[in-house]
Amino acid sequence: MNSIPDDLDTPDIMVDLDVLRRNIDRMATALRAKGLRLRPHAKTHKMPEIAELQLAAGAVGLTVATIGEAEVFADHGAADLFIAYPLWVGPRQAERLRRLSTRVRIAIGTDSVEAVEAAGRQLGDAAGDIEILVEIDSGHHRSGVRPAAAVAVARAAAAAGFRVAGVFTFPGHGYAPGMPEKATQEEEQALGHATELLGAAGFDVTRVSGGSTPTAELAGASVITEVRPGVYVFGDAQQLELGRCAMADIALTVAATVVGRHEGDDTAPRRVVLDAGSKVLGGDRPAWATGYGRLMDHPEARITALSEHHATVLWPDGGGLPALGERLRVIPNHVCVAVNLVDDLAVVSGGKVVDRWLVAARGRNG
């Protein structure tokens, strides 16, 4: 994608179809060579068209974050779904899971005895149609139990009528400089320990699920059977700064227009202002990131502030400031957030808009 098509107004999200396909094929090939199953996380893109490309490239199924996302992808033909989240199942959620289980293979996550007991009461006999994976905390310290607690949760799940398929984790602490390798090692150790304990307790562990975009291609097949990266389809500024992708791998950018231009002086910095603010880029900025996103064609520039409809970009000395009205491509820090902010986006190939895809699972947060 060498330019912003003339028929796009800004701000708008655009996806380079050729780069997208290349990213999908590369990850599928890399994991296949390691004997790992790919179950990509569809919360990143929320679009059936991209899910179809992933499944056609060899993904065994999809990962989602919510029942609502599962419903959307089931409606569009996905047959094997994992809700990788420690669900608390009430009566309405139970009815939705029952309906899903009659149409697709469905698995859900859990990390407590109380949650699986409550879910079992709500689902009744339908619990037997749903697989359970116990979430393990491998170092991110968000949700999940330590490996030693996995057996108690699995026994409660089995007593509640669920089919215990295995364990999963999210090595989210790999999203930091110098951490992907360490997070991968800790993921392997935690999942391996939990799997051993479950096997000793009589459980037949068939799924050991891990991975994230920073760690997916570092994972080995000694314990893990499947990985669940999401961001890899698009890339984003975080992955760039972590060294997990290159500029050539960035498939999604936000088309923006220069609406302010200031040469700067002793009281204010040299800068431009773009019409793409937090309402299209998202506001995520981890402490280690160098800005609120990057510019595709000006990697030395830094987005130092976001308002709802403004992006302030500090421009380095020595380079000419972009002109008012010039259009620039912005790489969001966290692409999952950016996609969820729009109803649809432009699909670009050969410098032309060839389609627009609906973000079909947008807003399906429960």
FISEBA-250529 format. One line per 3 residues: number of its first residue (from 1); their letters; for each residue x, y negated, z of N, C-alpha, C. Coordinates in steps of 0.02 Angstrom, whole numbers. Each point is the difference from the previous one (the first is absolute). Example, Ala and Ser with C-alpha at 12.3 -4.5 7.8 and 13.67 -1.06 7.14 Angstrom:
FISEBA-250529
1) as) 660/284/390/-45/-59/0/45/-60/0  -18/-53/-36/42/-59/3/-39/-55/37 .
END
This chain:
FISEBA-250529
1) mns) 43/59/0/-43/-59/0/45/-62/0  7/-31/-57/47/-55/-7/-32/-68/8  -66/-3/2/-33/-64/4/-70/9/28 .
4) ipd) -31/-55/15/-70/1/22/-44/-12/-62  -44/45/-15/-42/-10/-60/-38/-66/2  -7/-31/-58/-31/-66/-4/-73/0/24 .
7) dld) -34/57/-7/-71/2/17/-12/15/74  51/-1/41/-8/8/72/0/-68/34  -50/-13/40/1/-58/44/34/20/66 .
10) tpd) 27/-50/34/35/15/62/-39/-27/60  9/31/58/40/60/12/-38/63/-21  36/49/-23/-30/63/-19/52/55/10 .
13) imv) -23/58/20/45/57/7/2/37/-66  60/18/-21/7/38/-61/47/59/11  -15/55/-35/37/62/6/28/18/-68 .
16) dld) 65/11/-3/32/23/-61/-12/75/-7  -41/19/-49/-21/69/-7/59/46/-14  48/-23/-39/57/43/-17/44/14/61 .
19) vlr) 12/-51/41/40/9/60/-38/44/50  -65/-12/6/-41/41/45/6/74/-18  -8/16/-64/4/70/-21/69/29/14 .
22) rni) 51/-41/-12/68/24/12/12/15/74  -26/-44/44/7/11/72/-35/64/21  -60/10/-26/-39/60/18/36/63/-23 .
25) drm) 25/0/-61/34/59/-26/66/13/37  37/-54/18/64/9/33/-9/34/68  -48/-24/40/-10/29/66/-23/73/-6 .
28) ata) -46/12/-46/-25/69/-9/56/47/-19  43/-22/-45/56/42/-22/50/12/56  15/-53/38/49/6/53/-23/49/54 .
31) lra) -63/-3/18/-25/43/54/-10/72/-25  -20/6/-63/-7/67/-28/67/36/0  53/-36/-15/67/30/-1/21/24/69 .
34) kgl) -28/-29/52/17/20/68/-48/53/27  -50/18/-39/-49/49/23/-51/-29/49  -8/-66/-2/-48/-34/44/-63/-18/-37 .
37) rlr) -56/5/35/-64/-21/-29/-9/-75/11  -28/-33/-49/-12/-72/4/-75/-12/12  -14/-35/54/-69/-19/16/1/-76/11 .
40) pha) -1/-40/-53/10/-73/7/-55/-34/40  20/-53/34/-48/-37/40/-35/-52/-45  -64/11/-10/-39/-42/-46/-23/-65/32 .
43) kth) 13/-11/65/-17/-64/30/40/-57/-30  57/16/-31/41/-51/-31/-36/-32/-59  -28/41/-43/-29/-26/-62/-76/-2/0 .
46) kmp) -33/48/33/-73/1/7/-36/5/-68  34/25/-51/-29/1/-67/-1/70/-29  -58/23/-23/-5/68/-30/45/9/-60 .
49) eia) 10/-53/-40/42/7/-59/72/20/18  25/-29/54/68/17/21/1/70/32  -51/16/38/-4/67/28/0/53/-55 .
52) elq) -35/-13/-55/-1/47/-55/70/10/-29  38/-54/-7/68/5/-24/43/41/47  -9/-10/65/40/37/50/-17/74/-2 .
55) laa) -64/16/-4/-20/70/-1/23/34/-65  -4/-37/-55/22/28/-64/75/14/0  38/-39/40/72/9/5/20/56/47 .
58) gav) -49/30/35/15/58/41/-16/-7/74  -28/-56/22/-19/-6/70/-52/54/18  7/29/59/-46/55/20/-66/-27/26 .
61) glt) -2/-63/16/-60/-31/28/18/-71/18  -45/-33/37/11/-69/20/-3/-6/75  37/-48/26/-6/-22/69/-41/-64/1 .
64) vat) -43/-7/50/-38/-62/9/2/-18/74  -22/-61/15/2/-23/70/-67/2/34  -55/2/-39/-67/-6/29/-48/48/-34 .
67) ige) -56/12/33/-52/40/-31/-27/-35/-62  -6/-66/4/-24/-38/-57/44/8/-61  66/-3/9/45/12/-56/-9/71/-27 .
70) aev) -8/48/44/-10/69/-22/-63/6/-43  -52/-35/21/-63/3/-39/10/-29/-70  36/-55/-5/11/-31/-65/37/48/-47 .
73) fad) 54/29/25/40/43/-44/-35/66/-14  -39/25/47/-41/60/-14/-51/-15/-55  -30/-59/2/-48/-20/-52/32/-2/-69 .
76) hga) 66/-11/-2/35/-5/-64/39/64/-16  -17/55/33/25/65/-22/57/29/39  28/-35/50/53/30/40/-28/59/39 .
79) adl) 38/55/2/-26/61/29/33/20/66  55/-34/19/38/21/58/24/-64/35  -29/-14/58/12/-64/34/21/11/73 .
82) fia) 48/-41/22/22/1/69/-8/-69/29  -42/-6/51/-7/-63/36/53/0/55  56/-32/-15/58/2/45/-7/-54/53 .
85) ypl) -47/12/44/-17/-50/52/-31/37/58  14/-20/62/-30/34/58/-73/-23/10  -44/28/-38/-70/-22/-1/-34/12/68 .
88) wvg) -43/-47/18/-48/12/53/-68/8/-34  -29/59/5/-58/18/-40/-64/-7/41  -40/-49/-19/-67/-8/28/-51/33/-44 .
91) prq) -65/-8/15/-51/35/-40/-1/-20/-73  8/-64/-15/-2/-21/-70/62/24/-38  58/-4/33/61/25/-32/-5/75/-12 .
94) aer) -30/36/48/-8/72/-8/-43/17/-60  -54/-36/-10/-43/14/-57/36/-13/-65  40/-53/-2/38/-15/-61/53/54/-13 .
97) lrr) 33/24/52/49/54/-8/-34/64/-22  -60/14/26/-37/59/-23/-12/-3/-75  -24/-57/-23/-14/-7/-71/64/8/-42 .
100) lst) 54/-31/24/63/7/-37/23/73/-4  -8/36/55/25/69/2/-37/46/-47  -59/-19/-22/-36/41/-49/23/-13/-71 .
103) rvr) 39/-53/-9/22/-19/-68/74/9/-12  41/-9/52/72/1/-8/33/37/58  62/19/-10/40/24/56/20/-61/41 .
106) iai) -17/2/64/12/-59/42/39/19/62  49/-40/16/38/8/62/1/-67/36  3/2/65/3/-62/40/57/7/51 .
109) gtd) 22/-58/24/52/-1/51/-29/-9/69  38/21/50/-18/-12/69/63/-3/43  -5/-34/57/57/1/46/-22/4/73 .
112) sve) -61/28/11/-21/8/70/-50/56/7  1/31/58/-50/51/17/-69/-30/0  -6/-60/28/-66/-32/6/-31/-13/-69 .
115) ave) 42/-21/-48/-27/-16/-66/-26/62/-36  36/55/3/-24/60/-35/-60/31/36  -2/-6/65/-59/26/36/-62/-41/-19 .
118) aag) 7/-66/-2/-56/-42/-20/-21/13/-72  49/8/-45/-16/14/-70/-35/67/-8  24/49/38/-32/66/-4/-73/-2/23 .
121) rql) -13/-37/53/-70/-6/23/-44/-32/-53  26/-51/-34/-40/-35/-50/-10/42/-63  51/37/-20/-3/36/-63/-33/68/6 .
124) gda) 2/30/58/-30/66/9/32/51/-47  -42/40/-33/26/53/-43/40/-28/-59  -12/-62/-19/36/-30/-57/74/-10/15 .
127) agd) 20/4/64/71/-8/17/42/53/-35  -29/59/-11/37/53/-33/16/-13/-72  -31/-51/-29/13/-18/-70/54/-54/-6 .
130) iei) 28/-21/56/47/-55/0/66/23/32  55/-17/-32/65/16/27/24/-56/46  40/19/48/29/-48/48/77/3/-7 .
133) lve) 31/-59/-2/72/-6/7/13/-42/62  42/24/44/17/-35/62/54/-52/-16  -12/-62/19/49/-52/-14/55/0/53 .
136) ids) 62/-1/-25/59/1/43/34/-68/-3  20/-25/58/39/-62/4/73/19/-11  27/-21/-59/69/17/-15/48/-59/10 .
139) ghh) -24/-52/36/44/-56/15/-29/-68/-14  -57/-2/-36/-31/-64/-16/-38/-27/61  -23/44/43/-34/-18/62/-63/-41/-13 .
142) rsg) -39/23/-47/-66/-29/-12/-50/52/24  -29/39/-44/-42/55/21/41/65/-5  -30/54/24/35/64/0/23/20/69 .
145) vrp) 6/66/10/24/28/63/72/24/-9  36/5/54/66/31/-3/-8/74/-15  49/32/-31/-8/70/-21/-23/47/56 .
148) aaa) 22/-11/61/-19/45/55/-74/1/13  -36/-53/-20/-73/-3/12/-40/27/-58  32/20/-54/-37/21/-60/-43/62/12 .
151) vav) 25/47/39/-37/62/10/-66/-12/36  1/-43/50/-62/-14/37/-53/-31/-46  22/-46/-43/-48/-31/-46/-25/52/-51 .
154) ara) 45/41/-25/-20/51/-49/-48/50/30  12/20/62/-46/47/32/-69/-30/10  -1/-63/18/-65/-34/7/-36/-4/-67 .
157) aaa) 38/-13/-53/-31/-3/-66/-28/67/-20  38/53/11/-24/67/-17/-62/18/41  0/-17/65/-57/14/42/-61/-39/-22 .
160) agf) 10/-58/-30/-55/-40/-24/-26/24/-68  33/50/-29/-24/29/-63/38/-21/-62  50/-43/7/38/-23/-58/51/53/-21 .
163) rva) 21/-5/-63/55/40/-25/64/-41/7  45/22/43/62/-36/11/49/19/-56  16/-51/-42/43/14/-58/73/-16/14 .
166) gvf) 13/-47/46/70/-16/12/9/-67/34  53/-36/-18/20/-61/34/19/-52/-52  -3/-64/21/22/-54/-43/29/-55/42 .
169) tfp) 38/-44/-33/26/-59/34/7/-56/-51  9/-60/27/17/-58/-42/65/-29/27  54/6/-38/64/-28/22/4/-74/-14 .
172) ghg) -45/-38/29/-5/-71/-15/59/-41/23  40/27/47/59/-37/21/54/1/-54  -14/34/-56/45/-2/-57/-5/-65/-39 .
175) yap) -50/-41/16/-9/-65/-32/42/-53/35  65/9/-1/46/-49/29/69/14/-29  41/-51/-7/67/10/-29/40/53/38 .
178) gmp) 30/45/-37/42/51/29/-38/57/34  -67/-1/-3/-39/49/37/-29/58/-41  -6/-3/-66/-32/56/-35/33/68/14 .
181) eka) 66/2/0/34/64/12/-13/25/71  6/-44/49/-12/20/70/-73/23/10  -47/-37/-30/-71/18/7/-13/68/-32 .
184) tqe) 33/14/-56/-8/65/-33/25/56/44  57/-9/32/27/51/44/-46/12/60  -25/-54/29/-44/7/58/-67/32/-20 .
187) eeq) -24/-16/-60/-60/32/-26/9/75/-5  56/20/-29/15/71/-9/4/35/69  33/-31/48/7/31/66/-67/7/35 .
190) alg) -40/-54/-1/-63/1/36/-49/50/-31  -6/-2/-67/-45/47/-33/24/72/8  65/10/-4/27/67/9/-14/28/69 .
193) hat) 9/-41/52/-14/22/68/-73/16/9  -43/-45/-24/-72/13/7/-22/63/-37  28/11/-59/-17/60/-39/21/63/36 .
196) ell) 59/-1/29/24/59/39/-46/15/58  -20/-52/37/-43/10/58/-68/27/-21  -28/-27/-55/-65/24/-23/4/72/-24 .
199) gaa) 55/16/-36/8/69/-22/5/48/59  37/-19/51/7/42/59/-66/9/37  -44/-50/-7/-66/4/32/-51/37/-42 .
202) gfd) 21/25/-58/-44/41/-41/-34/-36/-57  17/-62/-12/-30/-37/-55/39/12/-65  -38/8/-54/30/7/-66/6/-69/-31 .
205) vtr) 59/-29/4/11/-68/-24/15/3/-76  -46/-27/-38/9/1/-73/15/-69/-29  -11/-53/40/14/-68/-25/41/-38/52 .
208) vsg) 57/-23/-22/44/-42/40/11/-63/-42  -34/-54/20/-9/-57/-44/36/-61/28  41/-32/-41/37/-58/22/10/-49/-57 .
211) gst) 49/-42/9/21/-43/-55/-34/-67/-3  37/-47/-26/-23/-68/-15/42/-21/-60  -15/-56/-29/40/-20/-58/75/-7/16 .
214) pta) 19/-31/57/73/-4/13/34/67/11  -38/50/24/31/64/19/-16/58/-47  -49/-9/-45/-26/57/-38/55/38/-38 .
217) ela) 43/-37/-35/50/34/-40/61/22/40  0/-16/65/52/24/45/-20/66/34  -65/15/-2/-25/59/36/25/64/-32 .
220) gas) 10/50/42/19/66/-24/-57/49/11  6/59/-29/-54/49/3/10/52/55  48/-10/45/13/51/50/-59/8/49 .
223) vit) -34/-55/16/-59/3/43/-60/-30/-35  8/-58/-28/-55/-36/-31/-24/36/-63  -66/3/-8/-29/30/-60/-29/-52/-47 .
226) evr) -20/-58/26/-28/-52/-43/18/-69/26  0/-49/-46/15/-69/20/-54/-46/-27  -8/-58/34/-57/-44/-13/21/-72/-13 .
229) pgv) 44/-14/-46/17/-70/-15/-58/-36/-34  -2/-66/9/-52/-39/-33/27/-57/-42  45/-40/29/23/-62/-31/41/14/-64 .
232) yvf) 27/60/-6/45/15/-56/-32/-15/-68  -66/3/-6/-31/-11/-65/12/-70/-26  3/-49/46/7/-70/-18/69/-29/17 .
235) gda) 28/20/57/57/-35/29/-23/-66/29  40/-28/45/-15/-66/27/65/-31/28  -6/-60/27/60/-35/23/33/35/59 .
238) qql) -40/33/42/30/37/55/44/57/-26  -26/37/-49/39/56/-27/64/-25/-35  -6/-58/-33/60/-30/-30/53/-14/53 .
241) elg) -20/-31/54/49/-20/51/26/61/39  -38/55/0/24/61/32/45/40/-48  3/-21/-62/40/37/-49/-33/63/-25 .
244) rca) -67/6/10/-35/61/-21/-30/-6/-70  6/-58/-31/-18/-7/-70/40/-58/-29  0/-5/-66/35/-54/-35/-51/-46/-32 .
247) mad) 22/-58/-24/-45/-45/-34/-36/34/-58  35/44/-34/-29/35/-57/-57/47/20  -5/16/65/-52/45/24/-62/-38/24 .
250) ial) 1/-66/0/-57/-39/24/-54/0/-54  -57/32/16/-55/4/-48/-54/-52/13  -2/-27/60/-54/-47/17/29/-67/21 .
253) tva) -25/-52/-31/18/-68/19/-62/-44/0  6/-57/32/-53/-49/1/19/-57/-46  -41/-13/-50/12/-56/-45/-20/-64/36 .
256) atv) 47/-48/1/-11/-63/37/24/-59/-41  -28/-58/15/18/-62/-36/32/-49/48  51/-35/-25/32/-53/40/-47/-60/2 .
259) vgr) -23/-16/60/-46/-57/8/33/-57/38  59/11/26/38/-52/35/73/8/-14  35/-57/-7/71/2/-17/36/-57/35 .
262) heg) 49/17/42/31/-51/43/75/11/0  38/-49/-24/72/6/-3/33/0/70  -36/-26/49/27/0/68/46/-58/14 .
265) ddt) 11/-13/64/44/-54/21/25/16/70  23/-50/35/27/12/67/-53/22/50  -63/-12/-16/-53/16/48/-42/61/-19 .
268) apr) 7/25/-61/-41/56/-22/39/42/-50  -12/66/-1/39/45/-43/-22/-3/-73  44/25/-42/-14/7/-72/-47/60/-9 .
271) rvv) -56/-12/-33/-52/53/1/-49/-8/-57  -37/55/-13/-60/-3/-41/-56/31/41  -60/-15/-20/-60/28/32/-40/37/-53 .
274) lda) -19/61/16/-39/42/-46/-72/5/23  -44/17/-46/-72/6/16/-18/69/26  48/40/21/-13/66/27/18/0/74 .
277) gsk) -50/-4/43/12/0/72/-16/66/32  -13/-1/65/-10/62/37/-63/36/-21  -47/-35/-32/-62/33/-21/8/44/-61 .
280) vlg) 58/-1/-31/13/47/-55/65/38/12  48/-29/36/63/35/14/-2/41/63  -45/-17/47/3/28/66/52/-37/41 .
283) gdr) -5/5/66/44/-38/43/53/40/36  8/64/-18/49/42/35/71/-25/-11  37/-4/54/72/-13/-4/34/31/60 .
286) paw) 32/59/-10/37/29/55/58/-45/20  24/8/61/51/-45/26/64/-1/-42  14/56/-33/62/5/-38/-6/-27/-71 .
289) atg) -60/-13/-24/-10/-22/-69/26/-72/-9  23/-15/-60/28/-66/-13/-52/-51/-23  -62/20/-4/-53/-46/-20/-67/35/-3 .
292) ygr) -49/-36/-26/-68/27/-6/-13/31/-69  53/22/-32/-4/28/-67/60/-24/-39  5/25/-61/56/-18/-43/-26/-21/-69 .
295) lmd) 41/-36/-37/-18/-18/-68/36/48/-48  -39/29/-45/27/52/-44/59/-26/-41  -5/-59/-25/50/-26/-47/49/-49/33 .
298) hpe) -8/-11/64/44/-46/37/16/31/68  38/54/2/11/36/63/35/-40/53  32/-55/-19/35/-41/51/-47/-46/38 .
301) ari) -60/-13/-27/-48/-43/33/-33/37/58  -27/-37/49/-32/31/57/-66/-35/17  -52/42/10/-65/-26/22/3/-6/76 .
304) tal) 3/-62/24/12/-11/71/-63/-15/40  -55/-14/-34/-62/-16/36/-60/17/-44  -52/24/32/-63/13/-35/-57/-35/37 .
307) seh) -42/-33/-38/-66/-21/23/-51/43/-38  -63/-13/11/-50/42/-34/7/-3/-76  15/-59/-27/3/-8/-73/66/-31/-24 .
310) hat) 50/-3/43/65/-28/-18/55/49/19  50/5/-45/63/33/17/56/-51/-9  37/-13/54/56/-47/-3/63/40/-15 .
313) vlw) 33/-17/-55/59/36/-23/61/-46/3  47/16/43/63/-38/2/43/20/-59  25/-50/-35/38/12/-61/74/-15/13 .
316) pdg) 44/43/-21/71/-10/14/29/-59/-40  50/-31/27/36/-53/-36/34/30/-61  5/-41/-52/36/23/-59/-44/25/-55 .
319) ggl) -62/20/16/-46/22/-51/-55/-50/-10  -23/-8/-62/-53/-47/-13/-66/22/29  -36/-46/29/-66/16/28/-48/17/-57 .
322) pal) -44/49/9/-52/13/-50/-44/-62/-9  -26/-7/-59/-43/-58/-15/-69/10/28  -34/-55/13/-71/4/18/-37/36/-56 .
325) ger) -43/47/19/-38/39/-49/35/63/-22  64/8/17/36/62/-19/-30/59/40  -2/57/-32/-30/60/31/56/49/20 .
328) lrv) -4/24/62/51/43/29/-32/64/26  40/53/1/-24/65/26/26/9/72  -46/12/45/16/8/71/-7/73/20 .
331) ipn) 48/26/35/-2/68/27/-24/-4/72  -58/27/17/-22/-4/70/46/40/47  2/-21/61/38/38/50/-30/70/9 .
334) hvc) -65/3/10/-35/63/16/-56/8/-51  12/43/-48/-46/4/-57/-69/27/20  -3/43/51/-65/29/21/-48/-56/21 .
337) vav) 26/-49/35/-42/-56/23/-22/-42/-59  45/-14/-47/-17/-43/-57/-56/31/-41  5/64/-15/-52/32/-41/-68/-3/34 .
340) nlv) -1/8/66/-63/0/36/-32/-69/4  33/-52/-25/-27/-68/2/-38/-19/-63  2/43/-51/-32/-18/-64/-51/53/-20 .
343) ddl) -49/-21/-40/-51/47/-24/25/42/-58  42/-30/-43/28/37/-56/67/-31/-19  35/32/-45/65/-26/-21/11/14/-74 .
346) avv) 48/-36/-28/14/5/-71/51/56/-12  -12/40/-50/46/52/-21/34/-25/-64  67/-3/3/38/-31/-54/47/51/-32 .
349) sgg) 4/-1/-65/48/41/-37/22/-39/-61  66/-1/-12/25/-37/-57/-15/-74/2  -5/-28/60/-14/-71/7/-72/-20/-11 .
352) kvv) -45/48/-7/-70/-14/-11/-43/33/54  -56/-31/16/-48/31/46/-39/53/-40  6/63/23/-33/55/-35/-61/27/37 .
355) drw) -8/-21/63/-57/24/39/-4/-40/64  -55/7/35/-6/-23/69/-28/58/40  33/14/57/-22/55/42/-31/-26/64 .
358) lva) -57/28/17/-35/-16/62/37/31/59  10/-38/52/28/28/62/-58/33/38  -15/61/-21/-63/31/17/-8/14/74 .
361) arg) 54/13/35/-5/16/72/14/-61/44  2/-58/-31/9/-61/40/-57/-8/50  15/-17/61/-51/-11/50/-27/63/33 .
364) rng) 22/58/-23/-25/63/30/46/17/59  -8/-39/52/47/3/57/-22/46/56  -55/35/-10/-23/46/51/-32/61/-29 .
END
